[in-house]
Amino acid sequence: MKYAFITGANRGIGLEVTRQLLQRGVYVYLGCRDLEKGEAAAAKLKEDGLTQVEPVEVDVSDAGSIRKAAETIAGKQVQLDILINNAGIAGDYPQSALTMDVAEMKRVYDTNLFGTVNMVQAFYPLLKDAPVPVIVNVTSGLGSLTLHHDPDWNHYQVKLAAYGPSKTALNAYHTVLAYELRDTPFRVNVVDPGYTATEFNNFSGPNDVSEGAAPIVEYALLDADGPTGRFVSYDNSPETGISPW
Ligand SMILES: NC(=O)c1ccc[n+]([C@@H]2O[C@H](COP(=O)([O-])OP(=O)(O)OC[C@H]3O[C@@H](n4cnc5c(N)ncnc54)[C@H](OP(=O)(O)O)[C@@H]3O)[C@@H](O)[C@H]2O)c1
Protein backbone atom coordinates (compact mmCIF):
# COMPACT_ATOMS: atom_id res chain seq x y z
CA MET A 1 0.00 0.00 0.00
CA LYS A 2 1.16 3.55 -0.73
CA TYR A 3 1.09 6.24 1.98
CA ALA A 4 0.40 9.90 1.17
CA PHE A 5 0.47 13.14 3.12
CA ILE A 6 -1.45 16.14 1.79
CA THR A 7 -1.68 19.63 3.26
CA GLY A 8 -4.84 21.76 3.32
CA ALA A 9 -6.97 18.66 2.82
CA ASN A 10 -9.98 19.43 5.01
CA ARG A 11 -11.81 21.17 2.15
CA GLY A 12 -11.70 22.21 -1.49
CA ILE A 13 -9.34 20.56 -3.96
CA GLY A 14 -7.24 18.94 -1.19
CA LEU A 15 -10.26 17.12 0.21
CA GLU A 16 -11.22 15.86 -3.25
CA VAL A 17 -7.62 14.72 -3.96
CA THR A 18 -7.81 12.82 -0.66
CA ARG A 19 -11.09 11.20 -1.73
CA GLN A 20 -9.70 10.15 -5.12
CA LEU A 21 -6.49 8.75 -3.60
CA LEU A 22 -8.52 6.76 -1.06
CA GLN A 23 -10.62 5.39 -3.91
CA ARG A 24 -7.36 4.24 -5.53
CA GLY A 25 -6.31 2.34 -2.38
CA VAL A 26 -3.80 4.88 -1.01
CA TYR A 27 -3.60 5.46 2.78
CA VAL A 28 -3.91 9.23 3.29
CA TYR A 29 -2.75 11.46 6.12
CA LEU A 30 -5.16 14.38 5.78
CA GLY A 31 -3.27 17.54 6.72
CA CYS A 32 -5.34 20.29 8.33
CA ARG A 33 -4.41 23.37 10.35
CA ASP A 34 -7.54 22.95 12.49
CA LEU A 35 -7.74 19.37 13.78
CA GLU A 36 -11.51 19.60 14.37
CA LYS A 37 -12.09 20.44 10.71
CA GLY A 38 -9.77 17.61 9.69
CA GLU A 39 -11.57 15.15 11.92
CA ALA A 40 -14.93 16.22 10.48
CA ALA A 41 -13.62 15.78 6.92
CA ALA A 42 -12.15 12.34 7.73
CA ALA A 43 -15.41 11.26 9.44
CA LYS A 44 -17.37 12.16 6.29
CA LEU A 45 -14.98 10.16 4.10
CA LYS A 46 -15.31 7.20 6.47
CA GLU A 47 -19.11 7.43 6.25
CA ASP A 48 -18.65 7.02 2.50
CA GLY A 49 -16.67 3.81 3.12
CA LEU A 50 -13.23 5.41 2.61
CA THR A 51 -11.63 4.40 5.88
CA GLN A 52 -7.84 4.54 5.31
CA VAL A 53 -7.58 8.17 6.31
CA GLU A 54 -6.16 9.93 9.36
CA PRO A 55 -6.21 13.67 10.08
CA VAL A 56 -2.88 15.24 11.09
CA GLU A 57 -2.57 18.83 12.29
CA VAL A 58 -0.23 21.01 10.27
CA ASP A 59 -0.11 24.76 9.75
CA VAL A 60 2.32 25.25 6.88
CA SER A 61 3.05 28.84 7.85
CA ASP A 62 4.52 27.55 11.12
CA ALA A 63 7.83 25.63 10.87
CA GLY A 64 7.30 24.16 14.37
CA SER A 65 3.91 22.76 13.35
CA ILE A 66 5.50 21.20 10.24
CA ARG A 67 8.27 19.59 12.32
CA LYS A 68 5.66 18.17 14.70
CA ALA A 69 3.62 16.72 11.82
CA ALA A 70 6.74 15.07 10.35
CA GLU A 71 7.56 13.59 13.79
CA THR A 72 4.00 12.26 14.03
CA ILE A 73 4.37 10.45 10.70
CA ALA A 74 7.87 9.21 11.58
CA GLY A 75 6.38 7.70 14.74
CA LYS A 76 3.84 5.73 12.70
CA GLN A 77 6.04 4.26 9.98
CA VAL A 78 9.44 4.73 8.38
CA GLN A 79 8.36 5.51 4.87
CA LEU A 80 6.01 7.85 3.06
CA ASP A 81 5.46 7.50 -0.72
CA ILE A 82 3.67 10.71 -1.68
CA LEU A 83 3.78 14.31 -0.43
CA ILE A 84 1.27 16.80 -1.84
CA ASN A 85 1.80 20.44 -0.89
CA ASN A 86 -1.70 21.72 -1.61
CA ALA A 87 -2.39 24.30 1.13
CA GLY A 88 -2.52 27.77 -0.36
CA ILE A 89 -4.06 31.19 0.08
CA ALA A 90 -4.91 33.97 -2.35
CA GLY A 91 -4.31 36.86 0.06
CA ASP A 92 -6.41 39.97 0.50
CA TYR A 93 -7.56 42.03 -2.48
CA PRO A 94 -6.92 44.32 -4.27
CA GLN A 95 -3.41 43.22 -5.28
CA SER A 96 -1.97 46.12 -7.24
CA ALA A 97 1.80 46.27 -7.77
CA LEU A 98 1.61 49.95 -6.81
CA THR A 99 -0.24 49.59 -3.51
CA MET A 100 0.14 45.97 -2.37
CA ASP A 101 0.89 45.83 1.33
CA VAL A 102 4.23 44.05 1.71
CA ALA A 103 3.20 42.47 5.02
CA GLU A 104 0.23 40.87 3.27
CA MET A 105 2.48 39.76 0.42
CA LYS A 106 4.80 38.10 2.96
CA ARG A 107 1.80 36.32 4.52
CA VAL A 108 0.94 34.84 1.11
CA TYR A 109 4.56 33.81 0.52
CA ASP A 110 4.73 32.26 4.02
CA THR A 111 2.02 29.77 3.05
CA ASN A 112 2.46 29.31 -0.70
CA LEU A 113 6.27 29.32 -0.92
CA PHE A 114 8.04 29.01 2.43
CA GLY A 115 5.38 26.57 3.70
CA THR A 116 6.16 24.28 0.80
CA VAL A 117 9.93 24.66 1.27
CA ASN A 118 9.63 23.75 4.96
CA MET A 119 7.33 20.81 4.15
CA VAL A 120 9.73 19.41 1.55
CA GLN A 121 12.72 19.72 3.88
CA ALA A 122 10.93 18.19 6.88
CA PHE A 123 9.34 15.33 4.93
CA TYR A 124 12.28 14.47 2.65
CA PRO A 125 13.77 12.00 5.18
CA LEU A 126 10.41 10.18 5.34
CA LEU A 127 10.12 9.99 1.54
CA LYS A 128 13.63 9.25 0.37
CA ASP A 129 13.61 5.47 0.88
CA ALA A 130 10.28 4.86 -0.86
CA PRO A 131 10.58 2.88 -4.14
CA VAL A 132 9.22 5.88 -6.09
CA PRO A 133 9.01 8.93 -3.83
CA VAL A 134 6.66 11.53 -5.29
CA ILE A 135 6.25 15.21 -4.50
CA VAL A 136 3.44 17.26 -6.04
CA ASN A 137 3.59 20.98 -5.34
CA VAL A 138 0.25 22.56 -6.19
CA THR A 139 0.86 25.66 -8.26
CA SER A 140 -1.36 27.89 -10.40
CA GLY A 141 -1.51 28.68 -14.09
CA LEU A 142 -1.10 32.26 -12.86
CA GLY A 143 2.50 31.35 -11.95
CA SER A 144 3.51 31.32 -15.64
CA LEU A 145 5.62 34.38 -16.51
CA THR A 146 5.64 33.44 -20.20
CA LEU A 147 1.83 33.55 -20.37
CA HIS A 148 1.63 36.73 -18.28
CA HIS A 149 3.48 38.38 -21.19
CA ASP A 150 1.05 37.02 -23.80
CA PRO A 151 -1.90 39.42 -24.35
CA ASP A 152 -3.85 36.60 -26.04
CA TRP A 153 -3.76 34.37 -22.94
CA ASN A 154 -7.26 33.96 -21.46
CA HIS A 155 -6.04 34.93 -17.95
CA TYR A 156 -3.84 37.81 -19.21
CA GLN A 157 -5.72 40.40 -17.16
CA VAL A 158 -5.56 38.43 -13.91
CA LYS A 159 -2.51 40.19 -12.48
CA LEU A 160 -2.28 39.69 -8.70
CA ALA A 161 0.80 41.20 -7.07
CA ALA A 162 1.00 38.68 -4.21
CA TYR A 163 -0.62 35.45 -5.36
CA GLY A 164 0.84 35.22 -8.90
CA PRO A 165 4.46 35.93 -7.87
CA SER A 166 4.14 33.49 -4.93
CA LYS A 167 3.33 30.68 -7.37
CA THR A 168 6.03 31.83 -9.83
CA ALA A 169 8.50 31.67 -6.93
CA LEU A 170 7.18 28.21 -6.03
CA ASN A 171 7.82 27.12 -9.62
CA ALA A 172 11.36 28.51 -9.41
CA TYR A 173 12.00 26.63 -6.15
CA HIS A 174 10.60 23.49 -7.79
CA THR A 175 13.05 23.90 -10.68
CA VAL A 176 15.98 23.75 -8.25
CA LEU A 177 14.43 20.88 -6.28
CA ALA A 178 13.79 18.79 -9.41
CA TYR A 179 17.35 19.47 -10.61
CA GLU A 180 18.85 18.33 -7.31
CA LEU A 181 16.75 15.15 -7.35
CA ARG A 182 17.23 14.44 -11.09
CA ASP A 183 19.39 11.33 -10.62
CA THR A 184 17.21 9.78 -7.92
CA PRO A 185 13.91 7.82 -8.08
CA PHE A 186 12.05 10.96 -6.96
CA ARG A 187 9.28 12.24 -9.26
CA VAL A 188 8.74 15.92 -8.50
CA ASN A 189 6.25 18.10 -10.39
CA VAL A 190 4.30 21.33 -9.95
CA VAL A 191 0.66 20.85 -10.91
CA ASP A 192 -2.05 23.47 -11.53
CA PRO A 193 -5.59 22.24 -10.77
CA GLY A 194 -7.04 24.84 -13.16
CA TYR A 195 -9.72 27.39 -12.32
CA THR A 196 -11.87 25.37 -9.91
CA ALA A 197 -14.97 26.32 -7.91
CA THR A 198 -13.91 26.41 -4.23
CA GLU A 199 -14.07 28.85 -1.30
CA PHE A 200 -10.72 30.13 -2.62
CA ASN A 201 -12.53 32.06 -5.38
CA ASN A 202 -16.08 32.21 -3.98
CA PHE A 203 -16.93 29.17 -6.09
CA SER A 204 -16.49 31.17 -9.31
CA GLY A 205 -14.29 28.67 -11.20
CA PRO A 206 -15.78 26.77 -14.16
CA ASN A 207 -14.31 23.39 -13.09
CA ASP A 208 -15.65 21.32 -10.22
CA VAL A 209 -13.33 19.85 -7.60
CA SER A 210 -13.23 16.42 -9.24
CA GLU A 211 -11.77 18.05 -12.38
CA GLY A 212 -9.37 20.18 -10.32
CA ALA A 213 -8.15 17.18 -8.31
CA ALA A 214 -7.63 14.87 -11.32
CA PRO A 215 -4.21 16.14 -12.55
CA ILE A 216 -2.89 16.26 -8.98
CA VAL A 217 -3.91 12.63 -8.46
CA GLU A 218 -2.46 11.69 -11.86
CA TYR A 219 0.94 13.12 -10.90
CA ALA A 220 0.76 11.78 -7.32
CA LEU A 221 0.46 8.23 -8.64
CA LEU A 222 3.36 8.31 -11.10
CA ASP A 223 5.47 5.19 -11.37
CA ALA A 224 9.25 4.95 -11.77
CA ASP A 225 9.04 5.82 -15.50
CA GLY A 226 6.90 8.91 -14.88
CA PRO A 227 8.02 12.43 -15.75
CA THR A 228 9.75 14.74 -13.31
CA GLY A 229 10.52 18.47 -13.28
CA ARG A 230 7.35 19.52 -15.13
CA PHE A 231 5.00 22.46 -14.78
CA VAL A 232 1.67 20.74 -15.44
CA SER A 233 -1.41 22.79 -16.38
CA TYR A 234 -4.20 21.45 -18.57
CA ASP A 235 -5.75 24.93 -18.21
CA ASN A 236 -2.73 26.60 -19.84
CA SER A 237 -2.01 23.75 -22.30
CA PRO A 238 -5.14 21.61 -22.82
CA GLU A 239 -3.50 19.18 -25.25
CA THR A 240 -0.21 18.28 -23.58
CA GLY A 241 -0.80 19.53 -20.04
CA ILE A 242 2.77 20.92 -20.09
CA SER A 243 2.67 24.63 -19.31
CA PRO A 244 5.23 27.22 -20.39
CA TRP A 245 7.17 28.55 -17.39
N1 LIG B 1 -9.38 26.94 -6.82
C1 LIG B 1 -8.68 27.33 -7.88
O1 LIG B 1 -9.23 27.84 -8.89
C2 LIG B 1 -7.19 27.16 -7.91
C3 LIG B 1 -6.51 27.42 -9.14
C4 LIG B 1 -5.14 27.25 -9.18
C5 LIG B 1 -4.46 26.83 -8.05
N2 LIG B 1 -5.14 26.58 -6.88
C6 LIG B 1 -4.37 26.11 -5.73
O2 LIG B 1 -4.95 24.92 -5.25
C7 LIG B 1 -4.69 24.79 -3.85
C8 LIG B 1 -5.97 24.46 -3.11
O3 LIG B 1 -6.88 25.51 -3.35
P1 LIG B 1 -8.45 25.39 -3.07
O4 LIG B 1 -9.13 26.04 -4.22
O5 LIG B 1 -8.83 24.03 -2.69
O6 LIG B 1 -8.57 26.39 -1.83
P2 LIG B 1 -9.52 26.36 -0.51
O7 LIG B 1 -10.82 25.72 -0.80
O8 LIG B 1 -9.48 27.76 -0.01
O9 LIG B 1 -8.71 25.40 0.48
C9 LIG B 1 -7.45 25.79 0.96
C10 LIG B 1 -6.98 24.78 1.97
O10 LIG B 1 -5.68 25.19 2.40
C11 LIG B 1 -5.71 25.27 3.82
N3 LIG B 1 -4.75 26.23 4.32
C12 LIG B 1 -4.67 27.57 4.09
N4 LIG B 1 -3.63 28.10 4.77
C13 LIG B 1 -3.05 27.07 5.44
C14 LIG B 1 -1.94 26.97 6.30
N5 LIG B 1 -1.22 28.03 6.67
N6 LIG B 1 -1.61 25.74 6.79
C15 LIG B 1 -2.32 24.66 6.46
N7 LIG B 1 -3.40 24.68 5.66
C16 LIG B 1 -3.75 25.89 5.15
C17 LIG B 1 -7.15 25.62 4.17
O11 LIG B 1 -7.40 25.31 5.55
P3 LIG B 1 -8.59 26.04 6.40
O12 LIG B 1 -9.87 25.31 6.05
O13 LIG B 1 -8.15 25.84 7.81
O14 LIG B 1 -8.61 27.47 5.96
C18 LIG B 1 -7.87 24.70 3.20
O15 LIG B 1 -7.89 23.39 3.68
C19 LIG B 1 -4.02 26.10 -3.42
O16 LIG B 1 -2.62 25.91 -3.38
C20 LIG B 1 -4.38 27.06 -4.55
O17 LIG B 1 -3.42 28.09 -4.71
C21 LIG B 1 -6.49 26.74 -6.79
The ligand as a Gaussian input file, in Angstrom:
#p B3LYP/6-31G(d) Opt

LIG

0 1
 N       -9.378000      26.941000      -6.820000
 C       -8.681000      27.332000      -7.883000
 O       -9.230000      27.838000      -8.891000
 C       -7.195000      27.158000      -7.913000
 C       -6.513000      27.416000      -9.136000
 C       -5.143000      27.253000      -9.178000
 C       -4.458000      26.829000      -8.046000
 N       -5.144000      26.584000      -6.880000
 C       -4.367000      26.111000      -5.731000
 O       -4.948000      24.917000      -5.253000
 C       -4.689000      24.787000      -3.845000
 C       -5.972000      24.457000      -3.112000
 O       -6.884000      25.514000      -3.354000
 P       -8.453000      25.393000      -3.068000
 O       -9.127000      26.044000      -4.221000
 O       -8.828000      24.026000      -2.686000
 O       -8.571000      26.388000      -1.826000
 P       -9.516000      26.363000      -0.514000
 O      -10.815000      25.720000      -0.804000
 O       -9.479000      27.760000      -0.013000
 O       -8.705000      25.400000       0.483000
 C       -7.452000      25.787000       0.956000
 C       -6.977000      24.776000       1.968000
 O       -5.681000      25.191000       2.396000
 C       -5.714000      25.267000       3.816000
 N       -4.750000      26.231000       4.315000
 C       -4.669000      27.570000       4.095000
 N       -3.635000      28.100000       4.766000
 C       -3.046000      27.070000       5.438000
 C       -1.942000      26.972000       6.301000
 N       -1.215000      28.030000       6.669000
 N       -1.608000      25.741000       6.785000
 C       -2.320000      24.663000       6.457000
 N       -3.401000      24.684000       5.658000
 C       -3.752000      25.886000       5.149000
 C       -7.150000      25.617000       4.173000
 O       -7.405000      25.305000       5.547000
 P       -8.592000      26.040000       6.400000
 O       -9.865000      25.312000       6.054000
 O       -8.149000      25.842000       7.810000
 O       -8.607000      27.474000       5.961000
 C       -7.874000      24.704000       3.200000
 O       -7.888000      23.389000       3.676000
 C       -4.020000      26.104000      -3.418000
 O       -2.619000      25.913000      -3.379000
 C       -4.383000      27.056000      -4.550000
 O       -3.420000      28.085000      -4.706000
 C       -6.494000      26.739000      -6.788000

